[in-house]
Amino acid sequence: RFLAEGRPDPLAEGYTRADGVIGHFVIGGHATADTSLADGATQFVVTEAKLFSRLSPGVKNATYFDQVARSVACIAEVLRRSGLKPEKIDSLGFFVVAPVEQIERGVFRREVDKGSIREKVKRRVSEYADAEKDRFFERWFMPTWHQIKVECLSWETIVGFIRERDPGYGQALADFYGCCLEFSRIQE
């Protein structure tokens, strides 16, 4: 929603990049920057995967506009472009997938707080003094904000879920995840 509207545009930002998208969507001619919802979509979930790194704190022209606020605003924009009201989507979410120890330490708590997300997007919109951005906030962002589930989900929960349903593959995945934890700690 905050792409350049001309040159120069001191408020502009580039496209965001999601680590994962789950649901009923279509990738258009401009790759992932051209994501739209499929006709009759009822699920749209975006994920950000982390091990021992933090979320991006902001964009160049809005250093407070962190990765979660930006992603939730992008979800609202995809809904707007698709013409699908958020209340029609049964499963609408943004999840940070991370090690349980990172989640328990509260590493992402501030970013996933819905009140914080709302305030950051509201501030971002207010910088434009643009009626179109204000309409986006009221008609698309706020309904999305009311409907969306934003939280952290641990890798351990995901691996455990898979292990219960497919023990062989689940164990292989658990072994791989263990290696990821070990080698990510070395870099930390």
N, C-alpha and C positions, 0 to 999 in steps of 0.2 A: 504493500500500500504506500510505501514511502520511497519509491523509485524516483529518479531524477525527472523533473517535469520541464526541464529546459537546461540551458547552459549559461552560466554556471548555476548550480543548485546547491547552496551551502548546507541544506538539510538532508540531502539525498543519501540513500544507502543502496547497496546492491541486493541481489537476490539472496535469500537465506538458503541454507542447505541442510536438509534433514538427514539424520543417520538412517532412519527407517520410517516408512509409511505403511500402515495396515488399513485395509478396508476396500471400499468400492471407489476406485479412482482411475483416471486415465492420464498417461503421460503423453503430452502433445509433441509438436514439432520442435520445440526448443528444449527438449530433454526435461529434467526435473524442475526447471524453472517454469515449466508450462503444465503444472499439475492441475487437473480439474476433477470434479466429482462425476462419477458415472450417473447416468439417469437412474433414478430410484435408489440412490445410495442411502444406506442406513448405518454405515460405519466409516469413520475417518479418524484414525489415531496416528499421531506423529510421535516418534521416539528419538531420544538423544542418548547415545551410549557412552558411558564413562567407565574408566577403571580408577585411576588415582589422579585424574586431572579435574579442574574446576570447569564450570560453565563459562562461556565467553561473557565478559563483564559489560560489553556495550559495542556500539558501532562507532566509527570514526566521528560522525557528526552528531552523535548523541551517546556519550559515554555511559550514561545511566541506563540505557535501553538494552538490558541484558538479553541473553539467549532465550530464556523462557518467555519473557514478555514479547519479544520479537516473534517467536514461533507461534504464540497464541494469536497475535495480531495477524500473522500470515494465514493461520487456519481460518480466521474470520474472513480474510480476503479471498481465500479459495472458495469458501461458502458463498460470498457475495458474487464472485465471478460465475459461479455455477448456478446461482439463483435458488439455492436450497437453504431454507431457513434452518437455523441450528436446532430448533425444537423437533424437526422432522428426522434428525439423525439420532438413532437409538444409542450408538456407541461413539461418543465424541471425546477425544482425550489427547493429552500431551503427557508423556511419561519420561522421566529421567531414569534410565536403567544403569545401576551402579552396584558396586560391592556393598553388602549389608553393613560392613563397618563404616563406610563413608556415609551411608544414610543415617545410621545410628548416631554418628558424631555430629549430625546436623549440617553437613557440608553444603547441602542444597536447600535447606529449610527456607531461607530468605527468598530465594528465587522462585520457589514453587508456591509461595503464599499468594492466594488469589487476590487479596487486597492489594498487595504490592504490585502484582501484575496489572491490575486495573489502573492504579495510580501512574505507573510508568507509561502505559499506553495513552492515558489521558494527557499526561504531560507532553508526550511526543506529538499528539494531535494538536494540542494547544500552541505549539511552536509555529504552526503553519498559518494560523488565523485564516482558515479556509473553510467555507461552508460545506464543501464536499467532504472534507476530512471529518468535520463535525458530524455530518449525516452518517458517515461510515461508522464512527464511534457509537452513535446512538442506535442505529438501525441494524448494524452487523456485529460490531465488537461486543457491545453489552449483552445482547442475546446469546452470543457465543460464550461469553464469560459466565453467564448464568447456567448454561447447559454443560459446559466442558468439565471433565474430570482432569485435574492436574495433580500429579503426585510422583513419588519415587517408587520404583519397583526394583527389588534386588535380583542380581544375577543368580544368587543362590536359590531364590524362589523359582525362577524360570527353569534352572537346571534340575531342581527337585521335582518340578511338575513333569518335565520330560522323562526323568529317571523312573517315576512311578508308572508311566505309560509304556515306556520302551527301555527296559533296564540296560540292555547292551549299548544302545546309542547314548542313553543318559549317562552311563559310566564313561564312555569315550568323551562325551562333552564335558563331564566333570573333570576328567584328567586334563583336557585342553584348558579349561578355565583355571585349574590349579597352576598350570604353566604360565598362563597370562598374568595371574596374580604375582607369581614369583618374579617374572622378568619385568613387570611393570614397577615393582618395588625397587628393583635394582636401579632403574632410571630415576625414580623418585629421589 
